[in-house]
Amino acid sequence: MKKIIILALLLCSLTGFTQIDSLNHKSSKKKNRFKVAGRVIKNSIITIPGDFGQMGQNISKDWKTTAIYTAGIIGLIAVDGYTTTFLHETIEPAIDYTLPDITIGKNNHMAWLSGEDAYISYPLIGLYAGSIIVNSEKGQRAAANAFKSMAYSFIISHIALKAVFGRNRPHRSLADNEAVNPPYTRDNWDFFNTKAIYGGSDHRGTAMPSLHATAYYAVAKVIQMEYDNYWIPYSFATFVFFANLEDHDHWVSDMLVGGLIGTIIGRSVVLNSRKHIEKDKNKLAIRKRSNKIEVKKQLIPQISSSMVGLQFVATF
């Protein structure tokens, strides 16, 4: 019963957005439910190439800012020994909490549908389903963009960047002389450990960036931009992320870099989606103008030796 109540509250927290959106557009002409759903799905698919282009544009358009962030990341890595020790010894014991298990199904071990990840995935499923029920295109688009951001987070952070950086995870006791069991390390510069591209769970060479930080904050950025609200999505994502923090096994910089990458992913997905929507609106406006028959009327005086009058001319 407790699980059902928690799950219901989570679903209502985001489907509430769809009800507000529906009320705001109650006076507008009712659109066909299936056409709206089909349009959202179609746009989500055809914008995929543009999503990656927008990510590249966000990184490359301002090289000065990118260079500053890069220098900041290197600085964070340099002090990881101190910051991660502080995380392990001070922060983690102070905020040691777990979330009730809301996993649906006794044998459900599917990634992102069980454990803490369910607190991110289930509300998005509720948002999408609720948006279909109230016929909210905005809600469906927000959920679709959030799911795309989660998928991109897995591809970019977990599959690609972890293989490139190959950073080993931190030993739990960085400050003492306890023996270290590979693949864990005390060396914060322990990068480029050969690692095959692997989609599952592995501890060797998989520290940077944090997949959970990437995915959680990618989703938070999407919801923030779609509904113009910072507090709810970011507070919720942070609350879920810090549950069982010890289990993440990351250097501090791994988590911060993951959050930065997630922000770029979420922002890029929403911006590209908006560009496509605006492009479709412009095309529709042009089509309407071309289909509209305009009649121009003119009265032209006619004077000759045999008559005086007016000529009526209509152009289509």
C-alpha positions as CSV (number, residue, x, y, z in Angstrom):
1,M,0.0,0.0,0.0
2,K,2.9,2.4,0.9
3,K,4.4,1.7,-2.5
4,I,1.2,2.5,-4.3
5,I,0.7,5.8,-2.4
6,I,4.2,7.0,-3.2
7,L,3.9,6.0,-6.9
8,A,0.5,7.8,-7.1
9,L,2.0,11.0,-5.7
10,L,4.9,10.8,-8.1
11,L,2.6,10.4,-11.1
12,C,0.3,13.2,-9.9
13,S,3.2,15.5,-9.4
14,L,4.0,15.7,-13.1
15,T,0.6,14.9,-14.6
16,G,-0.6,18.0,-12.7
17,F,1.4,20.0,-15.2
18,T,-0.6,18.6,-18.0
19,Q,-3.9,19.5,-16.3
20,I,-2.7,23.1,-15.9
21,D,-1.6,23.2,-19.5
22,S,-5.0,21.8,-20.6
23,L,-6.9,24.4,-18.6
24,N,-4.8,27.2,-20.1
25,H,-5.9,26.1,-23.6
26,K,-9.5,25.1,-22.8
27,S,-10.9,27.8,-25.0
28,S,-8.8,26.7,-28.0
29,K,-10.1,24.5,-30.7
30,K,-10.0,20.8,-29.7
31,K,-7.4,18.9,-31.7
32,N,-7.6,15.3,-32.7
33,R,-6.0,13.2,-30.0
34,F,-4.3,10.7,-32.3
35,K,-3.0,13.4,-34.6
36,V,-1.4,15.2,-31.7
37,A,0.2,12.0,-30.3
38,G,1.4,11.1,-33.8
39,R,2.8,14.5,-34.5
40,V,4.8,14.4,-31.2
41,I,6.2,11.0,-32.0
42,K,7.1,12.0,-35.5
43,N,8.8,15.1,-34.4
44,S,10.8,13.2,-31.7
45,I,12.2,10.9,-34.4
46,I,13.0,13.3,-37.2
47,T,14.7,15.8,-34.8
48,I,17.3,13.2,-33.7
49,P,20.1,14.3,-36.1
50,G,19.4,17.9,-35.2
51,D,19.7,17.1,-31.5
52,F,23.3,16.1,-31.9
53,G,24.0,19.1,-34.1
54,Q,22.6,21.4,-31.5
55,M,24.8,19.8,-28.8
56,G,27.9,20.4,-31.0
57,Q,26.8,24.0,-31.6
58,N,26.3,24.6,-27.9
59,I,29.8,23.5,-27.2
60,S,31.6,25.2,-30.2
61,K,29.7,28.5,-30.5
62,D,31.5,30.1,-27.5
63,W,35.1,28.7,-27.3
64,K,36.0,31.1,-24.5
65,T,33.3,29.7,-22.2
66,T,34.1,26.1,-23.3
67,A,37.8,26.7,-22.4
68,I,36.8,28.1,-19.0
69,Y,34.7,25.1,-18.3
70,T,37.5,22.7,-19.4
71,A,40.0,24.5,-17.2
72,G,37.5,24.2,-14.3
73,I,37.1,20.5,-14.9
74,I,40.9,19.9,-14.8
75,G,41.0,21.9,-11.6
76,L,38.3,19.7,-10.1
77,I,40.2,16.6,-11.1
78,A,43.4,18.0,-9.5
79,V,41.7,18.4,-6.1
80,D,39.6,15.2,-6.3
81,G,41.7,13.5,-3.6
82,Y,40.6,16.1,-1.1
83,T,37.0,16.7,-2.2
84,T,36.2,13.0,-2.6
85,T,37.7,12.3,0.9
86,F,35.5,15.0,2.3
87,L,32.5,13.5,0.4
88,H,33.2,10.0,1.8
89,E,34.0,10.9,5.4
90,T,31.7,13.9,6.0
91,I,28.9,14.4,3.5
92,E,27.8,10.8,2.9
93,P,27.4,9.9,6.6
94,A,25.5,13.2,7.2
95,I,22.9,12.6,4.4
96,D,22.6,8.8,4.6
97,Y,19.1,8.0,3.5
98,T,17.3,5.6,1.1
99,L,14.1,5.9,-0.8
100,P,11.2,3.3,-0.5
101,D,11.3,0.7,-3.3
102,I,8.6,1.5,-5.8
103,T,9.7,-1.0,-8.4
104,I,6.7,-2.5,-10.2
105,G,7.1,-6.3,-10.4
106,K,8.9,-8.6,-8.0
107,N,11.5,-9.7,-10.6
108,N,11.9,-6.4,-12.3
109,H,15.6,-5.7,-12.6
110,M,15.3,-3.6,-15.8
111,A,17.6,-0.6,-15.9
112,W,15.8,2.7,-15.2
113,L,12.6,0.9,-14.2
114,S,13.8,-0.2,-10.7
115,G,15.5,1.2,-7.7
116,E,16.1,4.9,-7.4
117,D,15.9,5.3,-11.2
118,A,12.2,4.4,-11.0
119,Y,11.7,7.8,-9.3
120,I,12.8,9.4,-12.5
121,S,11.2,7.1,-15.1
122,Y,7.8,6.5,-13.6
123,P,6.8,10.2,-13.3
124,L,7.9,10.7,-16.9
125,I,5.7,7.7,-17.9
126,G,2.9,9.3,-15.9
127,L,3.5,12.7,-17.5
128,Y,3.2,11.1,-21.0
129,A,0.2,9.0,-20.2
130,G,-1.6,11.9,-18.5
131,S,-0.8,14.2,-21.4
132,I,-2.4,11.8,-23.8
133,I,-5.5,11.6,-21.6
134,V,-5.9,15.4,-21.4
135,N,-4.7,15.8,-25.0
136,S,-1.8,18.1,-24.0
137,E,0.8,18.3,-26.8
138,K,3.1,20.2,-24.5
139,G,3.1,17.5,-21.9
140,Q,3.7,14.8,-24.4
141,R,6.6,16.7,-26.0
142,A,8.2,17.4,-22.6
143,A,8.0,13.7,-21.7
144,A,9.3,12.6,-25.1
145,N,12.2,15.1,-24.9
146,A,13.0,13.8,-21.4
147,F,13.1,10.2,-22.5
148,K,15.3,11.2,-25.5
149,S,17.7,13.0,-23.1
150,M,17.9,9.9,-20.9
151,A,18.8,7.8,-24.0
152,Y,21.4,10.3,-25.2
153,S,22.9,10.3,-21.7
154,F,23.4,6.6,-21.9
155,I,25.0,6.7,-25.3
156,I,27.2,9.8,-24.7
157,S,28.2,9.3,-21.1
158,H,28.0,5.6,-20.4
159,I,29.0,4.1,-23.8
160,A,31.2,6.8,-25.4
161,L,32.9,9.0,-22.8
162,K,33.5,6.3,-20.2
163,A,35.4,4.3,-22.9
164,V,37.4,7.4,-23.9
165,F,38.4,8.5,-20.4
166,G,38.7,5.1,-18.8
167,R,39.0,6.5,-15.3
168,N,39.1,4.1,-12.4
169,R,36.8,4.6,-9.5
170,P,37.9,5.9,-6.1
171,H,38.8,3.6,-3.2
172,R,36.5,4.1,-0.3
173,S,39.3,5.0,2.1
174,L,41.4,7.5,0.3
175,A,43.0,8.9,3.5
176,D,44.5,5.8,5.0
177,N,47.0,3.2,3.9
178,E,44.6,0.3,3.5
179,A,45.4,-1.9,0.5
180,V,43.5,-1.0,-2.7
181,N,41.7,-3.7,-4.6
182,P,41.7,-3.1,-8.4
183,P,40.0,-1.6,-10.3
184,Y,39.6,0.9,-7.5
185,T,42.4,3.5,-7.0
186,R,43.7,6.3,-4.8
187,D,45.2,8.1,-7.8
188,N,42.8,10.8,-9.1
189,W,44.8,10.9,-12.4
190,D,44.2,7.2,-13.1
191,F,42.7,7.7,-16.6
192,F,42.8,5.9,-19.9
193,N,42.5,2.3,-18.7
194,T,41.7,0.2,-21.7
195,K,38.0,-0.6,-21.6
196,A,35.8,-2.1,-24.3
197,I,32.7,-0.3,-25.2
198,Y,30.2,-1.9,-22.9
199,G,26.6,-1.1,-22.1
200,G,26.3,-3.0,-18.9
201,S,27.5,-2.4,-15.4
202,D,31.3,-2.5,-14.8
203,H,33.7,-0.9,-12.3
204,R,36.9,-0.9,-14.3
205,G,37.5,2.4,-16.1
206,T,33.9,3.7,-15.7
207,A,34.2,6.5,-13.2
208,M,33.9,9.6,-15.5
209,P,31.4,10.8,-16.2
210,S,28.6,9.7,-13.8
211,L,25.7,8.3,-15.9
212,H,23.2,8.9,-13.2
213,A,24.2,12.6,-12.8
214,T,24.1,13.0,-16.6
215,A,20.7,11.4,-17.0
216,Y,19.0,12.9,-13.9
217,Y,20.1,16.5,-14.7
218,A,19.3,16.1,-18.4
219,V,15.8,15.3,-17.5
220,A,15.7,18.1,-14.9
221,K,16.9,20.6,-17.6
222,V,14.2,19.4,-20.1
223,I,11.4,19.8,-17.5
224,Q,12.8,23.2,-16.3
225,M,12.8,24.6,-19.9
226,E,9.4,23.1,-20.9
227,Y,7.6,24.4,-17.8
228,D,9.8,27.3,-16.9
229,N,10.3,26.0,-13.4
230,Y,13.7,25.4,-11.8
231,W,12.8,24.5,-8.2
232,I,10.7,21.4,-8.8
233,P,12.8,19.4,-11.3
234,Y,16.2,20.3,-10.0
235,S,15.2,19.7,-6.3
236,F,13.6,16.4,-7.1
237,A,16.5,15.2,-9.3
238,T,19.0,16.1,-6.6
239,F,16.9,14.5,-3.9
240,V,16.8,11.2,-5.8
241,F,20.5,11.4,-6.8
242,F,21.7,11.8,-3.2
243,A,19.8,8.7,-2.1
244,N,22.2,5.9,-1.5
245,L,25.0,8.3,-2.5
246,E,27.7,5.8,-1.4
247,D,26.6,3.3,-4.0
248,H,27.6,5.7,-6.8
249,D,31.3,5.1,-6.3
250,H,32.5,8.3,-8.1
251,W,35.0,11.1,-7.7
252,V,33.4,14.4,-7.1
253,S,34.5,15.7,-10.5
254,D,32.8,12.7,-12.2
255,M,29.4,13.7,-10.8
256,L,29.9,17.4,-11.6
257,V,31.0,16.6,-15.2
258,G,28.0,14.3,-15.5
259,G,25.6,17.1,-14.4
260,L,27.2,19.5,-16.9
261,I,26.9,17.1,-19.8
262,G,23.3,16.3,-18.8
263,T,22.5,20.0,-18.8
264,I,24.0,20.4,-22.3
265,I,22.0,17.4,-23.5
266,G,18.7,18.5,-22.1
267,R,19.1,22.1,-23.3
268,S,20.1,21.0,-26.8
269,V,17.1,18.6,-27.1
270,V,14.6,21.3,-26.1
271,L,16.2,24.0,-28.3
272,N,16.2,21.8,-31.3
273,S,12.6,20.8,-30.6
274,R,11.6,24.4,-30.5
275,K,13.3,25.2,-33.7
276,H,11.5,22.4,-35.5
277,I,8.1,23.5,-34.1
278,E,8.8,27.0,-35.2
279,K,9.8,25.8,-38.7
280,D,6.6,23.8,-38.9
281,K,4.5,26.8,-37.9
282,N,6.2,28.9,-40.6
283,K,5.6,26.3,-43.2
284,L,1.9,26.1,-42.2
285,A,1.5,29.9,-42.4
286,I,3.0,29.9,-45.9
287,R,0.7,27.1,-47.0
288,K,-2.3,29.0,-45.6
289,R,-1.3,32.2,-47.4
290,S,-0.7,30.4,-50.7
291,N,-4.1,28.7,-50.4
292,K,-6.0,31.8,-49.5
293,I,-7.7,33.6,-52.4
294,E,-7.2,37.3,-52.3
295,V,-9.4,39.6,-54.3
296,K,-8.2,43.1,-55.1
297,K,-10.8,45.5,-56.4
298,Q,-10.1,48.7,-58.4
299,L,-12.4,51.4,-59.9
300,I,-10.7,53.0,-62.9
301,P,-12.2,56.1,-64.4
302,Q,-12.8,55.8,-68.2
303,I,-13.1,58.9,-70.3
304,S,-13.4,59.0,-74.1
305,S,-15.0,61.0,-76.8
306,S,-18.1,58.8,-76.7
307,M,-18.5,58.0,-73.0
308,V,-17.6,58.8,-69.4
309,G,-17.7,56.0,-66.8
310,L,-16.0,53.7,-64.3
311,Q,-14.3,50.4,-65.0
312,F,-14.4,47.8,-62.2
313,V,-11.4,45.5,-62.1
314,A,-11.0,42.5,-59.7
315,T,-7.7,40.5,-59.5
316,F,-7.5,37.0,-57.9
